[in-house]
Amino acid sequence: MPKQTAAAPPGLMETLSSMPAADVMDTVKGAALFEGELAWVFWVCLVGYCAANCNAVLNATPKIRFVHGLVLLTMNSYGGSTIAAIICGQPVPFVVNEKLISGLVGTWLVSYTLPGLPKMIKNTAVGSVLFSVCFETIRCHVMMNCQVMALGLP
């Protein structure tokens, strides 16, 4: 009896080329704004952003204590949006959005325990691009949120 093989799933390019342009743009928009089925991209970007900051802290002060590093990392990572929120009379983002601190603490715990890991990832071509894309994506969202705060929009 001949063995039946399952058809291979279509590749990314085949899927994208068969989609209307509006659907492709909706997919990109969903990933960029962390909406819909691609809301999980937020966590990837947050961990990448935090890992890039962890790498910077560990490179600057390799002998830093855990709690001191965590406080420094929090202010380094969320200081700008904190100052903007205080000036605008709004709640501080990392107090309002628990995901920010839980993502930062989890990433710091791994980075502090394995201090060579962020540096090893950043020293690869893919890791360097991932850190950069995640870092700039989160920074872009911070700027958008600060603009909304400054304009006083709900």
VOLOMI-58373 format. One record per residue (C-alpha): residue number from 1; x, y, z; residue in one letter. Coordinates in pm, whole numbers, always signed. Layout:
<nodes>
<node pos="NUM" east="X" north="Y" up="Z" code="A"/>
...
</nodes>
This chain:
<nodes>
<node pos="1" east="+0" north="+0" up="+0" code="M"/>
<node pos="2" east="+159" north="+336" up="-102" code="P"/>
<node pos="3" east="+233" north="+576" up="+178" code="K"/>
<node pos="4" east="+33" north="+897" up="+161" code="Q"/>
<node pos="5" east="+226" north="+1213" up="+221" code="T"/>
<node pos="6" east="+69" north="+1533" up="+341" code="A"/>
<node pos="7" east="+107" north="+1837" up="+123" code="A"/>
<node pos="8" east="+366" north="+2078" up="+249" code="A"/>
<node pos="9" east="+223" north="+2400" up="+389" code="P"/>
<node pos="10" east="+262" north="+2696" up="+157" code="P"/>
<node pos="11" east="+571" north="+2908" up="+208" code="G"/>
<node pos="12" east="+563" north="+3266" up="+325" code="L"/>
<node pos="13" east="+620" north="+3408" up="-22" code="M"/>
<node pos="14" east="+345" north="+3190" up="-171" code="E"/>
<node pos="15" east="+105" north="+3300" up="+102" code="T"/>
<node pos="16" east="+190" north="+3669" up="+63" code="L"/>
<node pos="17" east="+175" north="+3660" up="-317" code="S"/>
<node pos="18" east="-173" north="+3505" up="-307" code="S"/>
<node pos="19" east="-305" north="+3772" up="-66" code="M"/>
<node pos="20" east="-456" north="+4099" up="-183" code="P"/>
<node pos="21" east="-235" north="+4402" up="-114" code="A"/>
<node pos="22" east="-479" north="+4536" up="+146" code="A"/>
<node pos="23" east="-454" north="+4211" up="+346" code="D"/>
<node pos="24" east="-75" north="+4221" up="+336" code="V"/>
<node pos="25" east="-80" north="+4578" up="+466" code="M"/>
<node pos="26" east="-329" north="+4479" up="+739" code="D"/>
<node pos="27" east="-89" north="+4203" up="+845" code="T"/>
<node pos="28" east="+203" north="+4448" up="+857" code="V"/>
<node pos="29" east="-11" north="+4699" up="+1048" code="K"/>
<node pos="30" east="-117" north="+4432" up="+1298" code="G"/>
<node pos="31" east="+246" north="+4337" up="+1361" code="A"/>
<node pos="32" east="+363" north="+4698" up="+1389" code="A"/>
<node pos="33" east="+82" north="+4801" up="+1626" code="L"/>
<node pos="34" east="+67" north="+4471" up="+1819" code="F"/>
<node pos="35" east="-298" north="+4411" up="+1725" code="E"/>
<node pos="36" east="-510" north="+4110" up="+1641" code="G"/>
<node pos="37" east="-344" north="+3777" up="+1573" code="E"/>
<node pos="38" east="-1" north="+3938" up="+1589" code="L"/>
<node pos="39" east="-37" north="+4086" up="+1938" code="A"/>
<node pos="40" east="+234" north="+3840" up="+2052" code="W"/>
<node pos="41" east="+489" north="+4047" up="+1858" code="V"/>
<node pos="42" east="+475" north="+4289" up="+2154" code="F"/>
<node pos="43" east="+642" north="+4031" up="+2378" code="W"/>
<node pos="44" east="+913" north="+3956" up="+2122" code="V"/>
<node pos="45" east="+988" north="+4328" up="+2086" code="C"/>
<node pos="46" east="+972" north="+4390" up="+2462" code="L"/>
<node pos="47" east="+1214" north="+4108" up="+2543" code="V"/>
<node pos="48" east="+1446" north="+4217" up="+2261" code="G"/>
<node pos="49" east="+1434" north="+4578" up="+2386" code="Y"/>
<node pos="50" east="+1503" north="+4470" up="+2744" code="C"/>
<node pos="51" east="+1782" north="+4235" up="+2634" code="A"/>
<node pos="52" east="+1952" north="+4517" up="+2443" code="A"/>
<node pos="53" east="+1933" north="+4736" up="+2753" code="N"/>
<node pos="54" east="+2056" north="+4451" up="+2975" code="C"/>
<node pos="55" east="+2352" north="+4409" up="+2742" code="N"/>
<node pos="56" east="+2433" north="+4780" up="+2770" code="A"/>
<node pos="57" east="+2416" north="+4775" up="+3153" code="V"/>
<node pos="58" east="+2625" north="+4459" up="+3183" code="L"/>
<node pos="59" east="+2886" north="+4596" up="+2942" code="N"/>
<node pos="60" east="+2909" north="+4927" up="+3128" code="A"/>
<node pos="61" east="+2919" north="+4775" up="+3478" code="T"/>
<node pos="62" east="+2993" north="+4401" up="+3468" code="P"/>
<node pos="63" east="+3025" north="+4369" up="+3849" code="K"/>
<node pos="64" east="+2691" north="+4540" up="+3928" code="I"/>
<node pos="65" east="+2471" north="+4389" up="+4198" code="R"/>
<node pos="66" east="+2139" north="+4237" up="+4096" code="F"/>
<node pos="67" east="+1906" north="+4494" up="+4258" code="V"/>
<node pos="68" east="+2124" north="+4793" up="+4165" code="H"/>
<node pos="69" east="+2129" north="+4671" up="+3806" code="G"/>
<node pos="70" east="+1753" north="+4626" up="+3806" code="L"/>
<node pos="71" east="+1693" north="+4982" up="+3929" code="V"/>
<node pos="72" east="+1945" north="+5123" up="+3680" code="L"/>
<node pos="73" east="+1790" north="+4915" up="+3403" code="L"/>
<node pos="74" east="+1438" north="+5033" up="+3490" code="T"/>
<node pos="75" east="+1537" north="+5398" up="+3473" code="M"/>
<node pos="76" east="+1748" north="+5339" up="+3163" code="N"/>
<node pos="77" east="+1467" north="+5155" up="+2987" code="S"/>
<node pos="78" east="+1165" north="+5357" up="+3096" code="Y"/>
<node pos="79" east="+1310" north="+5690" up="+3214" code="G"/>
<node pos="80" east="+1204" north="+5902" up="+2916" code="G"/>
<node pos="81" east="+842" north="+5792" up="+2919" code="S"/>
<node pos="82" east="+838" north="+5831" up="+3298" code="T"/>
<node pos="83" east="+951" north="+6195" up="+3280" code="I"/>
<node pos="84" east="+706" north="+6266" up="+2996" code="A"/>
<node pos="85" east="+419" north="+6116" up="+3195" code="A"/>
<node pos="86" east="+506" north="+6317" up="+3506" code="I"/>
<node pos="87" east="+527" north="+6640" up="+3306" code="I"/>
<node pos="88" east="+190" north="+6566" up="+3140" code="C"/>
<node pos="89" east="+27" north="+6470" up="+3471" code="G"/>
<node pos="90" east="-40" north="+6116" up="+3353" code="Q"/>
<node pos="91" east="+27" north="+5782" up="+3526" code="P"/>
<node pos="92" east="+375" north="+5645" up="+3476" code="V"/>
<node pos="93" east="+369" north="+5373" up="+3203" code="P"/>
<node pos="94" east="+552" north="+5099" up="+3393" code="F"/>
<node pos="95" east="+308" north="+5137" up="+3683" code="V"/>
<node pos="96" east="+4" north="+5121" up="+3454" code="V"/>
<node pos="97" east="+128" north="+4843" up="+3223" code="N"/>
<node pos="98" east="+250" north="+4547" up="+3432" code="E"/>
<node pos="99" east="+391" north="+4379" up="+3121" code="K"/>
<node pos="100" east="+676" north="+4630" up="+3108" code="L"/>
<node pos="101" east="+818" north="+4545" up="+3451" code="I"/>
<node pos="102" east="+752" north="+4170" up="+3430" code="S"/>
<node pos="103" east="+927" north="+4161" up="+3091" code="G"/>
<node pos="104" east="+1217" north="+4366" up="+3223" code="L"/>
<node pos="105" east="+1261" north="+4163" up="+3543" code="V"/>
<node pos="106" east="+1244" north="+3833" up="+3355" code="G"/>
<node pos="107" east="+1496" north="+3948" up="+3096" code="T"/>
<node pos="108" east="+1726" north="+4092" up="+3364" code="W"/>
<node pos="109" east="+1710" north="+3767" up="+3563" code="L"/>
<node pos="110" east="+1821" north="+3565" up="+3261" code="V"/>
<node pos="111" east="+2083" north="+3823" up="+3156" code="S"/>
<node pos="112" east="+2226" north="+3857" up="+3507" code="Y"/>
<node pos="113" east="+2238" north="+3481" up="+3558" code="T"/>
<node pos="114" east="+2394" north="+3422" up="+3214" code="L"/>
<node pos="115" east="+2584" north="+3749" up="+3154" code="P"/>
<node pos="116" east="+2745" north="+3629" up="+2832" code="G"/>
<node pos="117" east="+2412" north="+3547" up="+2665" code="L"/>
<node pos="118" east="+2303" north="+3898" up="+2555" code="P"/>
<node pos="119" east="+2653" north="+3975" up="+2428" code="K"/>
<node pos="120" east="+2670" north="+3643" up="+2242" code="M"/>
<node pos="121" east="+2332" north="+3708" up="+2076" code="I"/>
<node pos="122" east="+2419" north="+4067" up="+1987" code="K"/>
<node pos="123" east="+2749" north="+3960" up="+1829" code="N"/>
<node pos="124" east="+2568" north="+3752" up="+1565" code="T"/>
<node pos="125" east="+2426" north="+3917" up="+1253" code="A"/>
<node pos="126" east="+2071" north="+3794" up="+1319" code="V"/>
<node pos="127" east="+2090" north="+3884" up="+1689" code="G"/>
<node pos="128" east="+2218" north="+4232" up="+1616" code="S"/>
<node pos="129" east="+1935" north="+4295" up="+1370" code="V"/>
<node pos="130" east="+1681" north="+4148" up="+1614" code="L"/>
<node pos="131" east="+1803" north="+4369" up="+1901" code="F"/>
<node pos="132" east="+1799" north="+4676" up="+1677" code="S"/>
<node pos="133" east="+1452" north="+4611" up="+1533" code="V"/>
<node pos="134" east="+1303" north="+4533" up="+1874" code="C"/>
<node pos="135" east="+1472" north="+4832" up="+2039" code="F"/>
<node pos="136" east="+1359" north="+5080" up="+1774" code="E"/>
<node pos="137" east="+1006" north="+4935" up="+1756" code="T"/>
<node pos="138" east="+956" north="+4983" up="+2129" code="I"/>
<node pos="139" east="+1112" north="+5330" up="+2112" code="R"/>
<node pos="140" east="+870" north="+5419" up="+1832" code="C"/>
<node pos="141" east="+576" north="+5306" up="+2045" code="H"/>
<node pos="142" east="+708" north="+5511" up="+2338" code="V"/>
<node pos="143" east="+725" north="+5821" up="+2118" code="M"/>
<node pos="144" east="+372" north="+5760" up="+1989" code="M"/>
<node pos="145" east="+241" north="+5718" up="+2344" code="N"/>
<node pos="146" east="+424" north="+6030" up="+2465" code="C"/>
<node pos="147" east="+274" north="+6227" up="+2177" code="Q"/>
<node pos="148" east="-74" north="+6109" up="+2271" code="V"/>
<node pos="149" east="-8" north="+6211" up="+2634" code="M"/>
<node pos="150" east="+121" north="+6553" up="+2530" code="A"/>
<node pos="151" east="-182" north="+6616" up="+2308" code="L"/>
<node pos="152" east="-414" north="+6517" up="+2591" code="G"/>
<node pos="153" east="-599" north="+6261" up="+2382" code="L"/>
<node pos="154" east="-776" north="+5974" up="+2560" code="P"/>
</nodes>
